[in-house]
Amino acid sequence: MSKSIDFEAAGLLEGLEGEEREGRLTLLKRLTDDGCSLEELRTAVADGRLALLPLERMLSGRPRYTPLEVADRSGVPIDELERQWRSIGVAVPARDEVVLSAEDLDAADRIRSILDAGVDPGQLAELSRTIAVAMSQFAAASRQVVGQTFVGDGGTEREVSDRVQEGVGGLIPTVGPTLDYVYRLHLREQLRHAAFDDAADGTVGAPPDAGKLAIAFADLVGFTKLGEQLPPEELGQVTGRLEELAREVSHGPVRLVKLIGDAAMFASPDTDALLESMQVLLERMAEGDEEDELPLIRAGLAYGPVFTRGGDYYGRAVNLASRITETARPGSVLVTTDVKDHADQEAFSFSRARRKHLKGISGSVELFRCRRTGEAESAERE
């Protein structure tokens, strides 16, 4: 217990006086009474994270089981359990080390249920890797919010620790239901896309609200790499700029359908208006590139039957526009033959790009690069 440790002699109070000293001493006693070892305390002090250590311990749960015990209790073979742990990006502990909590056992039980449902272990591992990437990004953003909201108001380490625990303690119960809600929404959208793709291909009957629209996607080039270089708040400013410009160019017949991370989706019954909006969007983003070091944008457009549900659009044209955007060069607009044929040939100039095989799209697709006519003529003279 805390009485058995001389925190002064252990060097854990060095350089502290007054309220700061008393605050740390209270926190050290609290952590020691909670079972924290002297080595854990020393490491936390050296790393400057003593105030966050109670939260770390709360998130980790109390160690109760070895990996072998969790494997035995859950019925998941230890090799498979370790495989799944590696997939989510966590360290695999020694098999006889008591480091796992009741929460870890619950997670292993869920793995058992998923495998019993018939999911292939390899597919589950792949899914786990995808979840790990998303959760790592979410955790990084959450850490930033916690730091700005609860840590930055000053006070002793004990006061900071109390604020963080109280604040995060209130947030944690909401995270699971929120993630479940968002997952269900996105899964529903994926299923709708699949169903409407079948309708567009003639596999099933088309819904009665089918109509033809021009669809565009615009995304930030190199956003994934940028996410590895910038802190969450700066990355948020970049996507915020995209949202601001996307709303700016959405007027008249052009509608901003939704923003999806580093991309924006647009729809319009007027092909020319949508082409002009994409040209303006590229220009406006490029204007800020030199001053703000913003990434370039690229855009892809398709035209065809789409189906509406809940304010969103589905169908082959939607998927086609999304896939085309992925192949467009930075700062360019790439379009299908249908878009070209519906565009004002005097206002826009089109140069043939090679036919491409796009993921999830049957056959090869003929594509064209689009510019305003005057800009295309200037480029040719240069």
Backbone torsions as a table, in degrees:
resi	resn	phi	psi	omega
1	MET	NA	177.2	-173.7
2	SER	-61.0	-31.2	-177.4
3	LYS	-65.7	-21.6	-176.5
4	SER	-85.6	-5.6	-178.4
5	ILE	-112.7	128.2	174.5
6	ASP	-91.4	94.9	-175.3
7	PHE	-63.5	-32.1	177.7
8	GLU	-64.3	-49.5	-179.5
9	ALA	-65.1	-30.4	-179.7
10	ALA	-76.5	-4.9	177.8
11	GLY	80.3	16.0	-175.5
12	LEU	-89.0	-6.7	178.9
13	LEU	-116.1	9.7	-175.2
14	GLU	-61.3	131.4	175.9
15	GLY	80.4	4.6	-177.8
16	LEU	-107.8	144.0	178.0
17	GLU	-140.2	161.2	172.6
18	GLY	57.3	-133.8	-175.8
19	GLU	-62.4	-36.0	-179.8
20	GLU	-64.1	-41.5	178.9
21	ARG	-65.3	-46.4	-179.0
22	GLU	-64.3	-39.2	179.0
23	GLY	-63.0	-44.4	178.7
24	ARG	-66.9	-41.2	-178.7
25	LEU	-59.7	-44.0	178.0
26	THR	-60.5	-43.0	-179.1
27	LEU	-67.2	-40.8	178.4
28	LEU	-62.0	-43.6	179.2
29	LYS	-63.3	-42.3	-179.8
30	ARG	-60.9	-45.2	-179.1
31	LEU	-67.5	-39.6	179.4
32	THR	-65.6	-42.6	177.3
33	ASP	-62.8	-25.4	179.6
34	ASP	-84.8	1.5	176.6
35	GLY	100.0	9.4	-178.9
36	CYS	-76.1	134.9	-178.0
37	SER	-81.4	161.2	178.2
38	LEU	-60.8	-38.5	-180.0
39	GLU	-64.0	-41.0	176.9
40	GLU	-61.2	-41.8	179.9
41	LEU	-64.5	-45.4	179.9
42	ARG	-60.5	-43.4	-179.7
43	THR	-63.9	-43.0	-179.1
44	ALA	-65.2	-40.5	178.2
45	VAL	-65.0	-44.4	-179.9
46	ALA	-62.8	-34.5	-179.0
47	ASP	-86.1	-5.0	-179.5
48	GLY	71.9	28.9	-177.0
49	ARG	-127.2	25.9	-179.3
50	LEU	-61.0	-39.1	-178.9
51	ALA	-63.6	-25.2	-178.8
52	LEU	-94.5	-7.0	-176.5
53	LEU	-61.0	-41.0	177.2
54	PRO	-58.7	-38.1	178.8
55	LEU	-67.8	-41.3	177.1
56	GLU	-57.2	-44.9	-178.4
57	ARG	-67.9	-35.1	177.8
58	MET	-65.9	-40.3	-179.6
59	LEU	-71.4	-29.5	-177.1
60	SER	-80.4	-27.7	-174.9
61	GLY	79.4	165.6	-178.3
62	ARG	-83.5	128.4	178.7
63	PRO	-61.7	127.3	-179.8
64	ARG	-132.4	-31.1	-168.9
65	TYR	-126.5	155.8	168.5
66	THR	-90.0	161.3	175.0
67	PRO	-55.7	-37.3	179.4
68	LEU	-64.8	-38.6	178.8
69	GLU	-67.5	-39.8	177.8
70	VAL	-64.1	-41.2	178.3
71	ALA	-62.1	-42.9	-178.6
72	ASP	-66.9	-43.5	-177.3
73	ARG	-70.7	-35.5	-176.8
74	SER	-86.8	-22.5	-176.8
75	GLY	83.7	7.9	176.2
76	VAL	-92.7	123.5	179.1
77	PRO	-53.5	141.7	-174.9
78	ILE	-58.8	-36.9	178.8
79	ASP	-63.3	-40.7	179.7
80	GLU	-69.9	-37.5	178.5
81	LEU	-61.8	-45.1	179.1
82	GLU	-64.8	-36.8	177.1
83	ARG	-60.8	-44.0	-179.5
84	GLN	-68.7	-36.8	175.9
85	TRP	-61.7	-44.6	178.4
86	ARG	-62.1	-35.1	-179.0
87	SER	-64.0	-34.7	179.9
88	ILE	-89.7	3.3	171.2
89	GLY	83.2	24.2	177.4
90	VAL	-106.6	155.7	179.5
91	ALA	-67.7	141.4	178.8
92	VAL	-93.6	114.4	-177.2
93	PRO	-75.9	166.7	174.5
94	ALA	-61.1	145.1	-172.1
95	ARG	-66.0	-22.3	-178.6
96	ASP	-107.3	15.3	-177.6
97	GLU	-93.9	129.6	-179.9
98	VAL	-81.9	91.1	-177.1
99	VAL	-133.8	-7.6	-173.9
100	LEU	-99.1	146.7	-175.0
101	SER	-105.8	179.8	176.2
102	ALA	-62.1	-33.5	177.1
103	GLU	-64.0	-37.4	177.7
104	ASP	-65.5	-38.1	177.4
105	LEU	-66.1	-40.9	177.2
106	ASP	-60.4	-41.0	179.4
107	ALA	-64.2	-39.0	177.9
108	ALA	-65.8	-37.3	176.3
109	ASP	-61.7	-37.7	178.3
110	ARG	-67.5	-37.4	175.9
111	ILE	-60.6	-43.7	178.4
112	ARG	-59.3	-43.8	-179.4
113	SER	-64.1	-40.4	179.7
114	ILE	-65.4	-43.5	179.3
115	LEU	-66.3	-39.5	178.7
116	ASP	-64.6	-26.5	179.6
117	ALA	-74.8	-7.9	176.2
118	GLY	107.8	2.5	179.2
119	VAL	-72.1	132.7	179.0
120	ASP	-66.0	135.3	-179.1
121	PRO	-56.0	-37.6	178.4
122	GLY	-64.9	-40.0	178.0
123	GLN	-67.3	-37.4	177.8
124	LEU	-64.3	-40.9	178.4
125	ALA	-62.5	-40.8	178.5
126	GLU	-65.0	-42.0	177.1
127	LEU	-63.2	-39.5	179.4
128	SER	-63.4	-38.4	177.8
129	ARG	-63.3	-40.3	178.1
130	THR	-64.0	-43.8	178.3
131	ILE	-61.8	-40.8	-177.9
132	ALA	-61.2	-42.0	179.4
133	VAL	-62.8	-47.1	-179.1
134	ALA	-64.1	-42.8	-178.0
135	MET	-69.9	-32.0	176.7
136	SER	-63.5	-43.3	178.0
137	GLN	-66.6	-41.3	179.4
138	PHE	-64.7	-40.7	179.8
139	ALA	-65.2	-38.9	178.8
140	ALA	-63.3	-43.2	178.2
141	ALA	-66.1	-38.5	179.1
142	SER	-64.8	-40.7	178.7
143	ARG	-59.3	-40.6	179.2
144	GLN	-63.3	-42.6	179.5
145	VAL	-64.3	-44.2	179.3
146	VAL	-61.3	-44.1	-179.5
147	GLY	-61.2	-45.3	-177.6
148	GLN	-72.7	-32.9	-173.4
149	THR	-87.0	-41.3	-170.1
150	PHE	-114.5	-26.6	-173.7
151	VAL	-90.1	-34.0	-167.3
152	GLY	-80.2	8.6	-177.3
153	ASP	-92.0	7.1	178.0
154	GLY	79.5	-171.0	-178.1
155	GLY	104.3	176.7	178.3
156	THR	-74.6	167.9	178.8
157	GLU	-59.4	-37.0	178.7
158	ARG	-65.1	-42.3	-179.6
159	GLU	-65.4	-42.0	177.1
160	VAL	-62.2	-44.1	-179.6
161	SER	-60.5	-42.8	179.7
162	ASP	-64.2	-41.9	179.7
163	ARG	-63.5	-44.3	-178.1
164	VAL	-64.2	-46.4	-179.1
165	GLN	-62.4	-42.6	-179.6
166	GLU	-66.5	-43.9	-178.1
167	GLY	-68.7	-51.0	-178.3
168	VAL	-69.2	-34.2	177.4
169	GLY	-58.7	-32.2	176.7
170	GLY	-78.7	-26.0	-178.8
171	LEU	-80.2	-39.9	-172.1
172	ILE	-54.3	-44.9	-179.5
173	PRO	-61.7	-20.7	-178.8
174	THR	-88.0	-17.6	-173.4
175	VAL	-66.9	-49.1	-178.2
176	GLY	-56.8	-53.8	178.3
177	PRO	-60.8	-34.9	179.2
178	THR	-66.5	-45.3	178.6
179	LEU	-63.3	-40.2	178.1
180	ASP	-61.6	-42.2	179.9
181	TYR	-62.8	-47.8	-178.8
182	VAL	-64.9	-41.1	178.6
183	TYR	-59.9	-44.7	-179.6
184	ARG	-62.9	-40.3	178.6
185	LEU	-61.9	-46.0	-177.8
186	HIS	-70.6	-36.0	176.5
187	LEU	-64.1	-40.5	176.9
188	ARG	-59.6	-42.2	179.8
189	GLU	-64.3	-40.7	178.9
190	GLN	-62.6	-42.5	179.7
191	LEU	-66.0	-38.0	177.9
192	ARG	-65.4	-41.8	178.0
193	HIS	-59.3	-43.2	-179.3
194	ALA	-63.3	-43.1	-179.1
195	ALA	-65.5	-41.5	-177.6
196	PHE	-75.3	-25.9	172.4
197	ASP	-63.2	-41.6	177.7
198	ASP	-61.9	-38.9	179.1
199	ALA	-64.4	-41.6	-179.5
200	ALA	-66.8	-31.7	179.9
201	ASP	-83.0	-6.0	-179.7
202	GLY	87.4	5.0	-180.0
203	THR	-67.0	-38.5	175.8
204	VAL	-130.5	167.2	-179.0
205	GLY	-67.5	142.7	179.7
206	ALA	-73.3	142.4	176.0
207	PRO	-61.8	156.3	-175.8
208	PRO	-67.8	-17.5	-176.3
209	ASP	-95.5	25.2	178.0
210	ALA	-69.1	141.6	175.5
211	GLY	-155.3	169.0	-178.9
212	LYS	-102.4	130.5	179.4
213	LEU	-140.1	158.5	167.9
214	ALA	-89.5	132.2	-178.7
215	ILE	-119.0	137.7	178.1
216	ALA	-133.1	144.3	168.3
217	PHE	-121.3	143.1	173.7
218	ALA	-133.1	131.5	179.7
219	ASP	-133.8	162.0	179.9
220	LEU	-81.4	126.3	-178.4
221	VAL	-75.3	132.0	177.0
222	GLY	72.0	25.6	-176.1
223	PHE	-66.1	-37.6	-179.6
224	THR	-61.3	-45.6	178.5
225	LYS	-65.3	-38.2	178.6
226	LEU	-62.3	-36.5	179.7
227	GLY	-64.2	-23.2	178.1
228	GLU	-82.7	-15.7	-174.3
229	GLN	-104.5	-28.9	-174.2
230	LEU	-105.1	146.2	172.2
231	PRO	-67.9	159.3	-175.1
232	PRO	-54.1	-38.3	-176.6
233	GLU	-67.7	-36.1	177.9
234	GLU	-72.8	-36.3	176.9
235	LEU	-64.1	-37.6	177.6
236	GLY	-64.2	-33.3	177.8
237	GLN	-66.5	-36.5	179.1
238	VAL	-65.5	-49.7	179.4
239	THR	-66.7	-30.8	176.0
240	GLY	-64.8	-36.7	177.0
241	ARG	-66.1	-40.5	176.6
242	LEU	-60.6	-44.7	179.8
243	GLU	-61.8	-43.3	-180.0
244	GLU	-60.0	-46.8	-178.8
245	LEU	-70.5	-36.5	179.3
246	ALA	-61.7	-40.5	177.9
247	ARG	-70.0	-34.0	-179.1
248	GLU	-63.4	-38.1	-176.9
249	VAL	-89.8	-1.0	-179.3
250	SER	-97.1	95.4	178.9
251	HIS	-151.1	166.8	-177.3
252	GLY	62.4	-129.3	-177.7
253	PRO	-80.6	-5.4	-177.5
254	VAL	-92.0	125.5	-178.3
255	ARG	-115.6	131.8	170.3
256	LEU	-80.9	112.7	-175.8
257	VAL	-78.7	-50.2	-178.4
258	LYS	-168.2	161.7	173.1
259	LEU	-111.7	132.6	-177.2
260	ILE	-126.4	83.7	179.7
261	GLY	65.3	-105.0	-177.2
262	ASP	-98.3	15.0	-176.4
263	ALA	-135.6	157.0	176.1
264	ALA	-129.5	143.9	179.4
265	MET	-115.7	135.8	-178.8
266	PHE	-127.3	157.9	176.0
267	ALA	-145.1	148.1	178.5
268	SER	-162.4	143.0	172.4
269	PRO	-77.6	-12.3	-178.6
270	ASP	-105.5	103.1	-177.2
271	THR	-60.9	-43.0	-178.8
272	ASP	-62.1	-42.0	-179.8
273	ALA	-63.1	-39.6	-179.9
274	LEU	-69.7	-40.3	176.5
275	LEU	-60.8	-43.0	179.2
276	GLU	-64.7	-40.5	178.5
277	SER	-61.4	-39.8	179.4
278	MET	-68.4	-37.3	177.0
279	GLN	-63.5	-43.6	179.0
280	VAL	-65.2	-41.1	179.9
281	LEU	-60.2	-45.6	178.4
282	LEU	-61.9	-42.2	-179.5
283	GLU	-65.0	-45.9	-177.5
284	ARG	-65.1	-38.2	178.0
285	MET	-69.1	-38.1	180.0
286	ALA	-67.9	-31.0	178.6
287	GLU	-61.2	-38.8	-179.9
288	GLY	-83.6	-6.2	-173.6
289	ASP	-63.0	-42.7	-175.9
290	GLU	-71.2	-41.7	-177.6
291	GLU	-78.2	-45.2	-172.2
292	ASP	-102.0	-1.6	-177.5
293	GLU	55.1	44.4	178.4
294	LEU	-80.8	147.2	176.9
295	PRO	-71.0	156.6	176.2
296	LEU	-73.9	163.7	177.2
297	ILE	-113.7	150.8	170.5
298	ARG	-130.6	155.1	-176.0
299	ALA	-138.3	150.6	176.6
300	GLY	-134.6	138.4	-178.4
301	LEU	-127.7	144.2	173.2
302	ALA	-138.3	162.7	-178.9
303	TYR	-136.5	136.7	178.2
304	GLY	164.2	-173.1	-179.8
305	PRO	-64.9	135.0	174.6
306	VAL	-133.4	162.1	-179.2
307	PHE	-125.7	141.2	-176.1
308	THR	-109.8	139.8	173.6
309	ARG	-149.1	123.9	174.6
310	GLY	58.7	32.1	178.4
311	GLY	84.9	-3.2	179.3
312	ASP	-105.4	168.2	-179.2
313	TYR	-122.4	147.2	-177.4
314	TYR	-138.3	162.7	176.9
315	GLY	128.8	175.3	-176.2
316	ARG	-61.0	-38.8	-179.1
317	ALA	-61.6	-34.9	178.9
318	VAL	-66.9	-49.7	179.4
319	ASN	-63.8	-38.1	-179.1
320	LEU	-64.2	-45.7	178.9
321	ALA	-61.1	-39.8	179.2
322	SER	-63.9	-45.0	-179.2
323	ARG	-68.6	-37.3	178.8
324	ILE	-62.1	-41.2	-179.5
325	THR	-58.0	-37.5	-178.9
326	GLU	-64.5	-23.8	-177.8
327	THR	-100.0	-9.0	-177.6
328	ALA	-69.9	150.2	176.4
329	ARG	-75.5	154.0	176.2
330	PRO	-56.6	134.5	178.7
331	GLY	75.5	17.8	-177.5
332	SER	-124.9	162.8	175.6
333	VAL	-119.5	122.8	-177.6
334	LEU	-115.3	134.4	-173.7
335	VAL	-136.0	164.2	177.3
336	THR	-87.8	171.2	176.9
337	THR	-59.8	-40.2	-179.7
338	ASP	-61.5	-40.2	177.7
339	VAL	-64.4	-46.0	178.8
340	LYS	-57.1	-45.6	-176.3
341	ASP	-67.8	-26.9	-179.2
342	HIS	-92.9	-2.1	-177.1
343	ALA	-90.4	159.0	174.8
344	ASP	-72.9	111.1	-174.7
345	GLN	-69.6	-18.0	177.0
346	GLU	-84.7	-30.9	-178.2
347	ALA	-83.0	-30.3	-176.2
348	PHE	-126.6	147.8	177.9
349	SER	-116.2	140.6	-176.3
350	PHE	-124.3	132.2	175.0
351	SER	-116.9	137.0	-174.1
352	ARG	-69.5	132.1	169.9
353	ALA	-104.9	162.7	-177.5
354	ARG	-68.9	155.2	176.6
355	ARG	-64.8	143.7	-176.6
356	LYS	-130.4	146.3	170.0
357	HIS	-94.9	118.8	-175.8
358	LEU	-106.9	140.1	-178.8
359	LYS	-57.9	128.1	177.4
360	GLY	80.7	1.4	179.8
361	ILE	-116.3	124.9	-178.1
362	SER	-72.8	140.1	178.2
363	GLY	74.4	175.8	177.0
364	SER	-90.6	153.7	-175.6
365	VAL	-120.6	128.4	177.1
366	GLU	-81.7	129.5	-174.5
367	LEU	-125.3	155.4	-179.7
368	PHE	-135.4	142.5	171.9
369	ARG	-86.6	137.4	-174.6
370	CYS	-117.4	134.1	172.1
371	ARG	-137.1	163.1	168.4
372	ARG	-64.7	147.6	-174.2
373	THR	-58.2	-45.6	180.0
374	GLY	-62.4	-38.9	179.5
375	GLU	-67.9	-38.5	179.5
376	ALA	-64.6	-40.0	179.4
377	GLU	-67.5	-38.5	177.9
378	SER	-64.0	-41.0	179.7
379	ALA	-63.9	-37.9	179.9
380	GLU	-67.1	-37.8	179.6
381	ARG	-67.6	-34.6	178.8
382	GLU	-71.3	NA	NA
